[in-house]
Amino acid sequence: MLRQPPPGLDLGSGVRMVELDDASPEDRERLLAELRRGRGHDDLRDWLRLVDAIGELRVLEGVDHKESIGRVTEMLQHTEGAPAVLFDRIPGFEPGWRVLVNAQSERRRLAISLGLPVEIGAWELMERWERMMDETHPLPPTLVESGPICENVLEGDDIDLGRFPTPLWHPEDGGPYLGTGDAVLTRDPDTGWVNMGTYRVQVHDRAATGLYISPGKHGRIHRDKYFQRGEPMPAVVLVGMDPLLFVASALEMAPGLSELEWVGGVRGRPVECIRGRHTGLPIPARAEIALEGFLRPDRRRSEGPFGEWTGYYASGARDEPVFEVRAVYHRDHPIILGVPPEKPPYEAHRFRQYLRSANLRRELRLAGVPDVTAAWCHGVGGCRLFNVVAIEQRYPGHARQAGHVAAQCRTGAYLGRITVVVDSDVDVSDLDEVIWAICTRADPERSIDVISRAWSGPLDPAIPPEEKGFNSRLIIDATRPFEWRDRFPHAIGPSPEEKRRTRERWGWILG
Ligand SMILES: Cc1cc2nc3c(=O)[nH]c(=O)nc-3n(C[C@H](O)[C@H](O)[C@H](O)COP(=O)(O)O)c2cc1C
């Protein structure tokens, strides 16, 4: 459905909504039928056609990059049910050089990224993800001579990052951030392991950017190893790629696991890559834009401030190493994937809440904590600051064990704050229920533990600038006290399972 700006609204000339392409109704019907069963995709452009077929894509022309794209993105990210939006004909830039935002804020679009049936429910999606994490056998990428990413290859004086329509995402950002929904490839100099992580990239000038990686992240561990040897770190920044690659990049995978190989395993066919001319790193051949270069230990520049996922410009502006771009590869009419952080929950929290929650439950299981029935990393805490796990209590100390492991496992360790343990009758995804459990089952003097000197970093808004690095954690045991759990007052109301069944049978009354 094409909406147009109401007459009389002053948005500047040229703002209008257009169709993605002229797909026939029959084509859309066929795609819809395939999507209901679950269908893979080849790249971001293929993914856009699928999202268009379910009616969740809008294409907007004529929107300015300095203010309006950022504001519209914030509006979309904070509105339930909002579509993905592709900005084209951005004033001041070449037509066809586009920016995609709010891509995966809704579950149906995440399901498309994962190749799952488009109407899948939240709990089933999480089950399927947990299985993917357990059962995927990594497939190394296949090297190819060329691909769409080679349609334009620029080196030396031909590099000009200013040609990309990079928005100023937030009014107080220190500059334009080309890398928000990006994927950064780095190689461990000791083992050769190629990691992919999402780390922000601020444009400094024609051929130089920042590349901010928080302490402890895999890319940062690689960086520190190169810098300790006095060497620059080779890296490739993908800006616009298959959303499945982005999902893998933005989530905490196990150390040593190559996300590129993992994506190949999920797909059942290797990711086709070209070999970077300067670094030898693999570059997905169907990505939109790739910046190849070196992060320099001896060249620093002010990076930030940037609006961050905690909802603040908390890490301010600091001197950070400069990423010198030696080659830019891009497709004709390239698409930037924009995932600028906003006050939580924003887009990345909306899709990662399912995946991080499933990962948290899985990691507890793998750590040997029995009978964890559910876990939820709440979007309002950026899927990090307020995590809840539910257990079927089996023995004294079980709840504390679950809380401490949840606070320190791969998913919970970095920049966490509050971990709550509840009994299995509490719906972990429902904040009202969780707070109710805290208020009625926890007694502060017996129910609280604090872990000090835990893994934090510059982005933590609660830590004074000169003390950043560590923080503390609160573990709230909101389970019925084990010793007298059988005498604990009976709770009113259905179990989460009964509640779900009632909604399935009677939800129609709600309209
Ligand atoms: C949109 C978005 C932006 C992110 N920006 C950064 C960043 O600038 N620096 C950083 O260290 N982590 C950032 N992250 C988090 C990391 O991508 C995430 O922790 C990922 O697991 C890192 O990969 P690694 O575990 O291989 O280091 C961002 C995540 C998202 C979704």
The ligand as an ORCA input file, in Angstrom:
! r2SCAN-3c Opt
* xyz 0 1
  C      23.636     -2.736     15.943
  C      24.758     -3.235     16.811
  C      25.870     -2.455     17.023
  C      26.915     -2.903     17.822
  N      28.011     -2.110     17.989
  C      29.055     -2.553     18.703
  C      30.252     -1.765     18.808
  O      30.336     -0.664     18.285
  N      31.294     -2.292     19.502
  C      31.214     -3.510     20.120
  O      32.181     -3.933     20.733
  N      30.102     -4.264     20.050
  C      29.016     -3.825     19.343
  N      27.895     -4.600     19.232
  C      27.811     -5.891     19.933
  C      28.591     -6.962     19.228
  O      28.343     -6.973     17.859
  C      28.268     -8.345     19.782
  O      28.646     -8.371     21.128
  C      28.941     -9.457     19.008
  O      28.685    -10.681     19.638
  C      30.418     -9.217     18.922
  O      31.034    -10.265     18.236
  P      32.172    -11.119     18.971
  O      31.444    -11.827     20.085
  O      32.629    -12.033     17.925
  O      33.162    -10.147     19.449
  C      26.839     -4.165     18.434
  C      25.714     -4.963     18.211
  C      24.681     -4.512     17.407
  C      23.488     -5.384     17.185
*
